[in-house]
Amino acid sequence: MQLLACPPMQAQRLTLDNAIRIAQENSYSAQVAQFSYMASYLNYRSFKAQLMPAVSLRGKVANFDHSLIETRNYEDGRLNYVNNNTMSNYLTLSIDQQIAAIDGTVSLQSYLYRLDQFSYDETTWNSEISVLRCRQLL
């Protein structure tokens, strides 16, 4: 059986200045200061990221509704129930910019809405090209 031999460690000369520097770099307060700096930096980066414009696209498709609608015959006053079969779809595009000076958001939105009424064989489109909104916290 053969033992592995480790090379002998060379002695290092430790001066007072080196000992103080090593102690300062590895001390608890130095590590706290370093982590505090990193947390502050990441907080700053998060703040800057919130000031970037955001683009969002929202929508809902194939929202089908089958219901009975109450209608009144105005000649004799009777109530009738008519089948209502509709499907609605909408799409909204929004560009939002947060403004730090007013602690609010400016938004530019556009939407498109479609309503299909199958019982009447009718399709309705509604759209707004742009809506400018400003929201501010009080």
DSSP file (Angstrom, degrees, kcal/mol; ACC not computed):
  #  RESIDUE AA STRUCTURE BP1 BP2  ACC     N-H-->O    O-->H-N    N-H-->O    O-->H-N    TCO  KAPPA ALPHA  PHI   PSI    X-CA   Y-CA   Z-CA
    1    1 A M              0   0    0      0, 0.0     2,-0.5     0, 0.0     0, 0.0   0.000 360.0 360.0 360.0 132.3    0.0    0.0    0.0
    2    2 A Q        -     0   0    0      0, 0.0     2,-0.3     0, 0.0     0, 0.0  -0.929 360.0-140.7-115.4 133.6    1.4    3.3   -1.0
    3    3 A L        -     0   0    0     -2,-0.5     2,-0.4     1,-0.0     0, 0.0  -0.679  22.4-117.5 -90.0 141.7    0.4    6.6    0.6
    4    4 A L        -     0   0    0     -2,-0.3     2,-0.5     1,-0.0    -1,-0.0  -0.646  27.9-143.3 -78.8 132.7    0.0    9.7   -1.5
    5    5 A A        -     0   0    0     -2,-0.4    -1,-0.0     3,-0.0     0, 0.0  -0.833   6.1-148.1-100.5 132.9    2.4   12.3   -0.6
    6    6 A C        -     0   0    0     -2,-0.5     3,-0.1     1,-0.1     0, 0.0  -0.766  27.4-108.7 -95.3 141.3    1.4   16.0   -0.6
    7    7 A P        -     0   0    0      0, 0.0     3,-0.1     0, 0.0    -1,-0.1  -0.423  45.3 -96.1 -66.9 146.2    4.0   18.6   -1.5
    8    8 A P        -     0   0    0      0, 0.0     2,-0.2     0, 0.0    -3,-0.0  -0.365  39.7-114.8 -65.3 139.9    5.1   20.6    1.5
    9    9 A M        -     0   0    0     -3,-0.1     2,-0.4     1,-0.1    -3,-0.0  -0.500  26.5-126.8 -73.8 139.9    3.2   23.9    1.9
   10   10 A Q        -     0   0    0     -2,-0.2     2,-0.2    -3,-0.1    -1,-0.1  -0.734  24.2-116.9 -88.7 136.9    5.4   26.9    1.6
   11   11 A A        -     0   0    0     -2,-0.4     2,-0.4     1,-0.0    -1,-0.0  -0.498  26.4-147.0 -71.8 136.9    5.2   29.3    4.4
   12   12 A Q        -     0   0    0     -2,-0.2     2,-0.6     2,-0.0    -1,-0.0  -0.859  14.0-123.8-106.9 143.3    3.9   32.7    3.5
   13   13 A R        -     0   0    0     -2,-0.4     2,-0.6     1,-0.0    -2,-0.0  -0.740  24.2-158.2 -86.1 126.4    5.1   35.8    5.1
   14   14 A L        -     0   0    0     -2,-0.6     2,-0.2     4,-0.0    -1,-0.0  -0.919   7.3-163.6-110.2 115.9    2.2   37.8    6.6
   15   15 A T     >  -     0   0    0     -2,-0.6     4,-2.3     1,-0.1     5,-0.2  -0.504  32.8-110.2 -92.8 167.6    2.8   41.4    7.2
   16   16 A L  H  > S+     0   0    0      1,-0.2     4,-2.2     2,-0.2     5,-0.2   0.887 119.5  51.7 -63.3 -40.0    0.7   43.6    9.4
   17   17 A D  H  > S+     0   0    0      2,-0.2     4,-2.3     1,-0.2    -1,-0.2   0.905 110.8  47.9 -64.6 -41.5   -0.6   45.5    6.4
   18   18 A N  H  > S+     0   0    0      2,-0.2     4,-2.6     1,-0.2     5,-0.2   0.905 110.9  51.0 -65.5 -40.9   -1.7   42.2    4.7
   19   19 A A  H  X S+     0   0    0     -4,-2.3     4,-2.1     2,-0.2    -2,-0.2   0.900 111.6  47.6 -63.4 -41.4   -3.3   41.0    7.9
   20   20 A I  H  X S+     0   0    0     -4,-2.2     4,-2.3     2,-0.2    -2,-0.2   0.912 112.4  49.3 -66.5 -42.5   -5.3   44.2    8.3
   21   21 A R  H  X S+     0   0    0     -4,-2.3     4,-2.3     2,-0.2    -2,-0.2   0.925 112.0  47.7 -63.4 -45.1   -6.4   44.1    4.6
   22   22 A I  H  X S+     0   0    0     -4,-2.6     4,-1.7     1,-0.2    -1,-0.2   0.895 112.9  49.3 -62.9 -41.3   -7.5   40.5    4.8
   23   23 A A  H  X S+     0   0    0     -4,-2.1     4,-0.5    -5,-0.2    -1,-0.2   0.892 111.5  48.9 -65.6 -39.9   -9.5   41.2    8.0
   24   24 A Q  H >< S+     0   0    0     -4,-2.3     3,-0.6     1,-0.2    -2,-0.2   0.901 111.9  48.4 -67.6 -39.9  -11.1   44.2    6.4
   25   25 A E  H 3< S+     0   0    0     -4,-2.3    -1,-0.2     1,-0.2    -2,-0.2   0.832 119.4  38.1 -69.4 -31.8  -12.2   42.3    3.3
   26   26 A N  H 3< S+     0   0    0     -4,-1.7    -1,-0.2    -5,-0.2    -2,-0.2   0.306  89.5 118.4-103.4   7.9  -13.6   39.4    5.3
   27   27 A S  S <X S-     0   0    0     -3,-0.6     4,-1.9    -4,-0.5     5,-0.2  -0.330  72.5-118.2 -76.2 159.7  -15.2   41.3    8.2
   28   28 A Y  H  > S+     0   0    0      1,-0.2     4,-2.4     2,-0.2     5,-0.2   0.901 114.3  51.0 -61.7 -44.2  -18.9   41.2    8.9
   29   29 A S  H  > S+     0   0    0      1,-0.2     4,-2.2     2,-0.2    -1,-0.2   0.840 108.1  52.7 -67.4 -32.4  -19.3   44.9    8.4
   30   30 A A  H  > S+     0   0    0      2,-0.2     4,-2.1     1,-0.2    -1,-0.2   0.904 111.0  46.7 -68.4 -40.6  -17.6   44.8    5.0
   31   31 A Q  H  X S+     0   0    0     -4,-1.9     4,-2.5     2,-0.2     5,-0.2   0.893 111.6  51.3 -67.5 -39.5  -19.9   42.0    3.8
   32   32 A V  H  X S+     0   0    0     -4,-2.4     4,-2.3     1,-0.2    -2,-0.2   0.918 111.2  48.5 -62.0 -43.4  -22.9   43.9    5.1
   33   33 A A  H  X S+     0   0    0     -4,-2.2     4,-2.2     2,-0.2    -2,-0.2   0.892 111.6  49.6 -64.0 -40.3  -21.7   47.0    3.2
   34   34 A Q  H  X S+     0   0    0     -4,-2.1     4,-2.2     2,-0.2    -2,-0.2   0.926 113.4  44.8 -66.1 -44.9  -21.2   45.0    0.0
   35   35 A F  H  X S+     0   0    0     -4,-2.5     4,-2.4     2,-0.2    -2,-0.2   0.855 112.0  53.3 -68.3 -34.4  -24.6   43.4    0.1
   36   36 A S  H  X S+     0   0    0     -4,-2.3     4,-2.3    -5,-0.2    -1,-0.2   0.905 109.4  48.9 -64.7 -41.7  -26.2   46.7    0.9
   37   37 A Y  H  X S+     0   0    0     -4,-2.2     4,-2.3     2,-0.2    -2,-0.2   0.921 111.6  48.9 -63.1 -44.3  -24.5   48.2   -2.1
   38   38 A M  H  X S+     0   0    0     -4,-2.2     4,-2.4     2,-0.2    -2,-0.2   0.897 111.3  49.8 -63.8 -40.2  -25.7   45.3   -4.3
   39   39 A A  H  X S+     0   0    0     -4,-2.4     4,-2.2     2,-0.2    -1,-0.2   0.903 111.4  48.9 -65.0 -41.3  -29.3   45.7   -3.0
   40   40 A S  H  X S+     0   0    0     -4,-2.3     4,-2.2     2,-0.2    -2,-0.2   0.895 111.2  50.1 -64.9 -39.8  -29.3   49.4   -3.7
   41   41 A Y  H  X S+     0   0    0     -4,-2.3     4,-2.3     2,-0.2    -2,-0.2   0.921 111.7  46.8 -64.7 -44.4  -28.0   48.9   -7.2
   42   42 A L  H  X S+     0   0    0     -4,-2.4     4,-2.2     2,-0.2    -1,-0.2   0.862 110.8  53.1 -67.0 -34.7  -30.6   46.3   -8.0
   43   43 A N  H  X S+     0   0    0     -4,-2.2     4,-2.1     2,-0.2    -1,-0.2   0.906 109.4  49.0 -63.9 -41.8  -33.3   48.6   -6.6
   44   44 A Y  H  X S+     0   0    0     -4,-2.2     4,-2.4     2,-0.2    -2,-0.2   0.906 110.5  50.2 -63.3 -43.0  -32.1   51.4   -8.9
   45   45 A R  H  X S+     0   0    0     -4,-2.3     4,-2.1     1,-0.2    -2,-0.2   0.886 109.9  51.1 -63.4 -38.6  -32.1   49.0  -11.9
   46   46 A S  H  X S+     0   0    0     -4,-2.2     4,-1.7     2,-0.2    -1,-0.2   0.906 109.3  50.7 -64.2 -41.9  -35.7   48.0  -11.0
   47   47 A F  H  X S+     0   0    0     -4,-2.1     4,-0.8     1,-0.2    -2,-0.2   0.918 111.2  48.0 -61.3 -44.5  -36.7   51.7  -10.8
   48   48 A K  H >< S+     0   0    0     -4,-2.4     3,-0.7     1,-0.2     4,-0.3   0.872 108.5  54.6 -65.3 -36.3  -35.2   52.4  -14.2
   49   49 A A  H >< S+     0   0    0     -4,-2.1     3,-1.2     1,-0.2    -1,-0.2   0.845 102.2  57.5 -66.5 -33.0  -36.9   49.3  -15.7
   50   50 A Q  H 3< S+     0   0    0     -4,-1.7    48,-0.4     1,-0.2    -1,-0.2   0.742 100.1  59.2 -68.8 -21.6  -40.3   50.6  -14.5
   51   51 A L  T << S+     0   0    0     -4,-0.8    -1,-0.2    -3,-0.7    -2,-0.2   0.508  84.0 100.9 -85.3  -4.4  -39.7   53.8  -16.5
   52   52 A M  S <  S-     0   0    0     -3,-1.2    46,-0.3    -4,-0.3    44,-0.0  -0.528  86.0 -99.8 -76.8 147.8  -39.4   51.9  -19.8
   53   53 A P        -     0   0    0      0, 0.0     2,-0.4     0, 0.0    44,-0.2  -0.369  35.8-147.2 -66.8 147.9  -42.5   52.0  -22.0
   54   54 A A  E     -A   96   0A   0     42,-2.9    42,-3.1    -4,-0.1     2,-0.5  -0.958   7.1-159.8-119.7 135.3  -44.7   48.9  -21.9
   55   55 A V  E     +A   95   0A   0     -2,-0.4     2,-0.4    40,-0.2    40,-0.2  -0.954  15.6 179.5-113.5 129.6  -46.6   47.4  -24.8
   56   56 A S  E     -A   94   0A   0     38,-2.8    38,-2.7    -2,-0.5     2,-0.5  -0.979  17.6-162.3-133.9 147.4  -49.5   45.1  -24.1
   57   57 A L  E     +A   93   0A   0     -2,-0.4     2,-0.3    36,-0.2    36,-0.2  -0.986  17.9 175.2-127.3 118.2  -52.0   43.2  -26.2
   58   58 A R  E     +A   92   0A   0     34,-2.7    34,-3.4    -2,-0.5     2,-0.3  -0.886   7.3 150.7-122.3 153.1  -55.2   41.9  -24.6
   59   59 A G  E     -A   91   0A   0     -2,-0.3     2,-0.4    32,-0.3    32,-0.2  -0.993  32.1-143.9-169.8 168.6  -58.2   40.2  -26.1
   60   60 A K  E     -A   90   0A   0     30,-2.3    30,-2.4    -2,-0.3     2,-0.3  -0.963  22.2-170.3-144.3 125.5  -61.0   37.8  -25.7
   61   61 A V  E     +     0   0A   0     -2,-0.4    28,-0.2    28,-0.2     3,-0.1  -0.874  60.5  13.7-120.5 151.8  -62.2   35.6  -28.5
   62   62 A A  E     +     0   0A   0     -2,-0.3     2,-1.3     1,-0.2    -1,-0.2   0.892  63.4 170.2  56.9  48.1  -65.2   33.4  -29.0
   63   63 A N  E     -A   88   0A   0     25,-2.1    25,-1.9    -3,-0.2     2,-0.3  -0.733  19.4-168.2 -87.4  90.3  -67.2   34.7  -26.0
   64   64 A F  E     -A   87   0A   0     -2,-1.3     2,-0.4    23,-0.2    23,-0.2  -0.606  10.8-171.8 -89.3 139.9  -70.5   32.9  -26.9
   65   65 A D  E     -A   86   0A   0     21,-3.2    21,-2.6    -2,-0.3     2,-0.5  -0.991   9.8-178.0-134.2 125.5  -73.8   33.7  -25.3
   66   66 A H  E     +A   85   0A   0     -2,-0.4     2,-0.3    19,-0.2    19,-0.2  -0.977  30.0 138.4-119.8 116.1  -77.1   31.8  -25.6
   67   67 A S  E     -A   84   0A   0     17,-2.4    17,-3.1    -2,-0.5     2,-0.5  -0.924  51.2-107.8-148.5 170.9  -79.9   33.4  -23.7
   68   68 A L  E     -A   83   0A   0     -2,-0.3     2,-0.5    15,-0.2    15,-0.2  -0.914  29.3-155.0-106.0 132.2  -83.5   34.3  -23.8
   69   69 A I  E     -A   82   0A   0     13,-2.9    13,-2.6    -2,-0.5     2,-0.5  -0.904  14.4-129.2-110.5 134.4  -84.4   38.0  -24.1
   70   70 A E  E     +A   81   0A   0     -2,-0.5     2,-0.3    11,-0.2    11,-0.2  -0.693  30.6 179.2 -82.6 125.3  -87.7   39.3  -22.9
   71   71 A T  E     -A   80   0A   0      9,-3.4     9,-3.5    -2,-0.5     2,-0.5  -0.939  17.7-140.4-124.6 150.3  -89.6   41.4  -25.5
   72   72 A R  E     -A   79   0A   0     -2,-0.3     2,-0.7     7,-0.2     7,-0.2  -0.925  10.0-136.6-114.0 133.1  -93.0   43.1  -25.2
   73   73 A N     >  -     0   0    0      5,-3.1     4,-2.3    -2,-0.5     5,-0.3  -0.793  15.8-158.5 -83.4 115.2  -95.6   43.3  -27.9
   74   74 A Y  T  4 S+     0   0    0     -2,-0.7    -1,-0.1     1,-0.2    -2,-0.0   0.665  83.6  61.3 -75.6 -15.3  -96.8   46.9  -27.7
   75   75 A E  T  4 S+     0   0    0      1,-0.1    -1,-0.2     3,-0.1    -2,-0.0   0.926 126.6   9.2 -75.8 -44.8 -100.1   46.2  -29.4
   76   76 A D  T  4 S-     0   0    0     -3,-0.1    -2,-0.2     2,-0.1    -1,-0.1   0.462  97.2-119.7-117.3  -1.6 -101.5   43.8  -26.8
   77   77 A G     <  +     0   0    0     -4,-2.3    -3,-0.2     1,-0.2     2,-0.1   0.514  59.3 148.7  81.3   4.7  -98.9   44.0  -24.0
   78   78 A R        -     0   0    0     -5,-0.3    -5,-3.1    -6,-0.1     2,-0.4  -0.382  43.6-128.9 -74.1 150.6  -97.8   40.4  -24.1
   79   79 A L  E     -A   72   0A   0     -7,-0.2     2,-0.3    -2,-0.1    -7,-0.2  -0.849  24.8-172.5 -98.9 135.1  -94.3   39.3  -23.2
   80   80 A N  E     -A   71   0A   0     -9,-3.5    -9,-3.4    -2,-0.4     2,-0.5  -0.923  16.7-140.2-122.6 151.0  -92.4   37.1  -25.5
   81   81 A Y  E     -A   70   0A   0     -2,-0.3     2,-0.4   -11,-0.2   -11,-0.2  -0.963  20.1-167.2-113.9 124.5  -89.0   35.4  -25.0
   82   82 A V  E     -A   69   0A   0    -13,-2.6   -13,-2.9    -2,-0.5     2,-0.2  -0.893  25.4-111.4-114.7 137.9  -86.7   35.4  -28.0
   83   83 A N  E     -A   68   0A   0     -2,-0.4     2,-0.5   -15,-0.2   -15,-0.2  -0.450  29.7-162.0 -64.5 136.0  -83.6   33.3  -28.4
   84   84 A N  E     +A   67   0A   0    -17,-3.1   -17,-2.4    -2,-0.2     2,-0.6  -0.974  11.8 177.2-123.9 115.1  -80.4   35.4  -28.4
   85   85 A N  E     +A   66   0A   0     -2,-0.5    33,-2.3   -19,-0.2    34,-0.9  -0.951  17.0 158.4-119.8 109.4  -77.3   33.8  -29.8
   86   86 A T  E     -AB  65 117A   0    -21,-2.6   -21,-3.2    -2,-0.6     2,-0.4  -0.912  25.8-163.8-130.9 156.6  -74.3   36.1  -29.8
   87   87 A M  E     -AB  64 116A   0     29,-2.1    29,-3.0    -2,-0.3     2,-0.4  -0.984  12.3-165.3-138.7 129.5  -70.6   35.9  -29.9
   88   88 A S  E     -AB  63 115A   0    -25,-1.9   -25,-2.1    -2,-0.4     2,-0.3  -0.900   7.3-179.3-118.5 147.0  -68.3   38.8  -29.0
   89   89 A N  E     + B   0 114A   0     25,-2.4    25,-2.9    -2,-0.4     2,-0.3  -0.994   5.2 177.9-138.4 140.7  -64.6   39.3  -29.7
   90   90 A Y  E     -AB  60 113A   0    -30,-2.4   -30,-2.3    -2,-0.3     2,-0.4  -0.995  12.1-167.3-146.0 156.5  -62.3   42.2  -28.7
   91   91 A L  E     -AB  59 112A   0     21,-2.3    21,-2.4    -2,-0.3     2,-0.4  -0.993   6.3-169.0-142.5 130.9  -58.7   43.1  -29.0
   92   92 A T  E     -AB  58 111A   0    -34,-3.4   -34,-2.7    -2,-0.4     2,-0.5  -0.987   4.2-165.8-126.8 130.1  -56.9   46.0  -27.2
   93   93 A L  E     -AB  57 110A   0     17,-3.0    17,-2.2    -2,-0.4     2,-0.4  -0.963  16.3-179.2-112.7 129.3  -53.4   47.3  -27.9
   94   94 A S  E     -AB  56 109A   0    -38,-2.7   -38,-2.8    -2,-0.5     2,-0.5  -0.986  21.1-164.6-135.2 138.8  -51.9   49.6  -25.3
   95   95 A I  E     -AB  55 108A   0     13,-2.4    13,-2.3    -2,-0.4     2,-0.4  -0.987  19.6-169.5-120.1 119.3  -48.7   51.5  -25.0
   96   96 A D  E     -AB  54 107A   0    -42,-3.1   -42,-2.9    -2,-0.5     2,-0.4  -0.899  10.3-173.0-115.5 136.7  -48.0   52.7  -21.4
   97   97 A Q  E     - B   0 106A   0      9,-2.7     9,-2.7    -2,-0.4     2,-0.3  -0.981  17.4-142.3-129.0 120.1  -45.3   55.1  -20.2
   98   98 A Q  E     - B   0 105A   0     -2,-0.4     2,-0.6   -48,-0.4     7,-0.3  -0.649   9.9-154.6 -81.4 135.6  -44.8   55.7  -16.5
   99   99 A I  E  >> - B   0 104A   0      5,-3.1     5,-1.9    -2,-0.3     4,-0.7  -0.944   5.9-167.2-112.9 111.9  -43.9   59.3  -15.6
  100  100 A A  T  45S+     0   0    0     -2,-0.6     3,-0.3     1,-0.2    -1,-0.1   0.828  82.5  63.9 -69.9 -32.1  -42.0   59.5  -12.3
  101  101 A A  T  45S+     0   0    0      1,-0.2    -1,-0.2     2,-0.1    -2,-0.0   0.837 117.3  27.0 -64.5 -32.6  -42.4   63.3  -12.0
  102  102 A I  T  45S-     0   0    0     -3,-0.5    -1,-0.2     2,-0.1    -2,-0.2   0.400 103.5-125.8-106.9   1.2  -46.2   63.0  -11.6
  103  103 A D  T  <5S+     0   0    0     -4,-0.7    34,-1.5    -3,-0.3     2,-0.2   0.933  75.3 100.5  51.6  51.2  -46.2   59.5  -10.2
  104  104 A G  E   < -BC  99 136A   0     -5,-1.9    -5,-3.1    32,-0.2     2,-0.4  -0.814  68.1-110.4-148.4-173.6  -48.6   58.4  -12.9
  105  105 A T  E     -BC  98 135A   0     30,-2.8    30,-3.0    -7,-0.3     2,-0.5  -0.988  11.2-153.5-132.9 137.1  -49.0   56.7  -16.2
  106  106 A V  E     -BC  97 134A   0     -9,-2.7    -9,-2.7    -2,-0.4     2,-0.4  -0.946  22.4-170.3-107.5 130.2  -49.8   57.9  -19.7
  107  107 A S  E     -BC  96 133A   0     26,-3.0    26,-2.6    -2,-0.5     2,-0.5  -0.943  19.9-161.5-126.0 143.0  -51.4   55.4  -22.0
  108  108 A L  E     -BC  95 132A   0    -13,-2.3   -13,-2.4    -2,-0.4     2,-0.3  -0.990  26.0-179.1-119.3 119.3  -52.2   55.3  -25.7
  109  109 A Q  E     -BC  94 131A   0     22,-2.5    22,-2.0    -2,-0.5     2,-0.3  -0.871  18.4-176.8-125.2 153.0  -54.8   52.6  -26.5
  110  110 A S  E     -B   93   0A   0    -17,-2.2   -17,-3.0    -2,-0.3     2,-0.3  -0.989  12.9-175.0-142.1 138.5  -56.6   51.3  -29.5
  111  111 A Y  E     -BC  92 128A   0     17,-1.8    17,-2.0    -2,-0.3     2,-0.4  -0.965  16.4-159.3-139.4 157.9  -59.3   48.6  -29.5
  112  112 A L  E     -BC  91 127A   0    -21,-2.4   -21,-2.3    -2,-0.3     2,-0.4  -1.000  13.8-173.2-134.1 129.6  -61.4   46.6  -32.0
  113  113 A Y  E     -BC  90 126A   0     13,-3.4    13,-2.7    -2,-0.4     2,-0.4  -0.976   3.3-171.5-128.8 137.3  -64.7   45.0  -31.0
  114  114 A R  E     -BC  89 125A   0    -25,-2.9   -25,-2.4    -2,-0.4     2,-0.5  -0.997   2.0-170.8-131.7 132.4  -66.9   42.6  -33.0
  115  115 A L  E     -BC  88 124A   0      9,-2.9     9,-2.9    -2,-0.4     2,-0.6  -0.982   4.3-164.8-124.0 119.2  -70.4   41.4  -32.1
  116  116 A D  E     -BC  87 123A   0    -29,-3.0   -29,-2.1    -2,-0.5     2,-0.8  -0.919   1.0-166.3-103.2 121.4  -72.0   38.6  -34.1
  117  117 A Q  E >>> -BC  86 122A   0      5,-3.3     5,-2.1    -2,-0.6     4,-0.6  -0.885   5.7-177.2-107.3 100.3  -75.8   38.2  -33.5
  118  118 A F  T 345S+     0   0    0    -33,-2.3     3,-0.4    -2,-0.8    -1,-0.2   0.812  77.0  61.4 -70.7 -31.2  -76.6   34.9  -35.1
  119  119 A S  T 345S+     0   0    0    -34,-0.9    -1,-0.2     1,-0.2   -33,-0.1   0.833 117.9  30.0 -65.0 -31.0  -80.3   35.1  -34.4
  120  120 A Y  T <45S-     0   0    0     -3,-0.5    -1,-0.2   -35,-0.2    -2,-0.2   0.367 105.6-123.8-107.7   2.1  -80.6   38.2  -36.6
  121  121 A D  T  <5 +     0   0    0     -4,-0.6     2,-0.4    -3,-0.4    -3,-0.2   0.949  65.6 137.4  51.6  55.0  -77.7   37.3  -39.0
  122  122 A E  E   < -C  117   0A   0     -5,-2.1    -5,-3.3     2,-0.0     2,-0.4  -0.983  40.9-161.1-135.5 141.3  -76.0   40.6  -38.2
  123  123 A T  E     -C  116   0A   0     -2,-0.4     2,-0.4    -7,-0.2    -7,-0.2  -0.987   7.9-165.6-124.3 132.3  -72.4   41.6  -37.4
  124  124 A T  E     -C  115   0A   0     -9,-2.9    -9,-2.9    -2,-0.4     2,-0.4  -0.967   0.4-164.9-120.6 131.9  -71.4   44.8  -35.7
  125  125 A W  E     +C  114   0A   0     -2,-0.4     2,-0.4   -11,-0.2   -11,-0.2  -0.904   7.8 178.8-111.7 142.6  -67.9   46.3  -35.6
  126  126 A N  E     +C  113   0A   0    -13,-2.7   -13,-3.4    -2,-0.4     2,-0.3  -0.993   8.2 165.4-141.9 135.8  -66.7   49.0  -33.2
  127  127 A S  E     -C  112   0A   0     -2,-0.4     2,-0.4   -15,-0.2   -15,-0.2  -0.996  25.5-158.1-149.5 153.3  -63.3   50.5  -33.0
  128  128 A E  E     -C  111   0A   0    -17,-2.0   -17,-1.8    -2,-0.3     3,-0.2  -0.996  11.1-156.5-128.4 126.2  -61.4   53.4  -31.5
  129  129 A I  E    S-     0   0A   0     -2,-0.4     2,-0.4     1,-0.3    -1,-0.1   0.937  74.2  -0.7 -71.5 -46.4  -58.1   54.2  -33.2
  130  130 A S  E     -     0   0A   0    -20,-0.1     2,-0.4     2,-0.0    -1,-0.3  -0.982  52.7-176.6-151.3 137.6  -56.5   56.0  -30.2
  131  131 A V  E     -C  109   0A   0    -22,-2.0   -22,-2.5    -2,-0.4     2,-0.6  -0.998  16.3-153.2-128.7 125.0  -57.5   56.9  -26.7
  132  132 A L  E     +C  108   0A   0     -2,-0.4     2,-0.4   -24,-0.2   -24,-0.2  -0.891  20.3 177.7-102.8 123.6  -55.0   58.9  -24.6
  133  133 A R  E     -C  107   0A   0    -26,-2.6   -26,-3.0    -2,-0.6     2,-0.4  -0.936  18.5-161.7-126.9 148.4  -55.3   58.4  -20.9
  134  134 A C  E     -C  106   0A   0     -2,-0.4     2,-0.5   -28,-0.2   -28,-0.2  -0.984   9.4-170.9-129.0 120.6  -53.4   59.8  -17.9
  135  135 A R  E     +C  105   0A   0    -30,-3.0   -30,-2.8    -2,-0.4     2,-0.4  -0.935   6.9 178.5-112.6 133.1  -53.7   58.0  -14.6
  136  136 A Q  E     -C  104   0A   0     -2,-0.5     2,-0.3   -32,-0.2   -32,-0.2  -0.998  26.5-126.4-137.2 133.9  -52.2   59.6  -11.5
  137  137 A L              0   0    0    -34,-1.5    -2,-0.0    -2,-0.4     0, 0.0  -0.561 360.0 360.0 -75.3 139.4  -52.3   58.3   -7.9
  138  138 A L              0   0    0     -2,-0.3    -1,-0.1     0, 0.0   -35,-0.0   0.443 360.0 360.0 -94.4 360.0  -53.6   60.8   -5.4
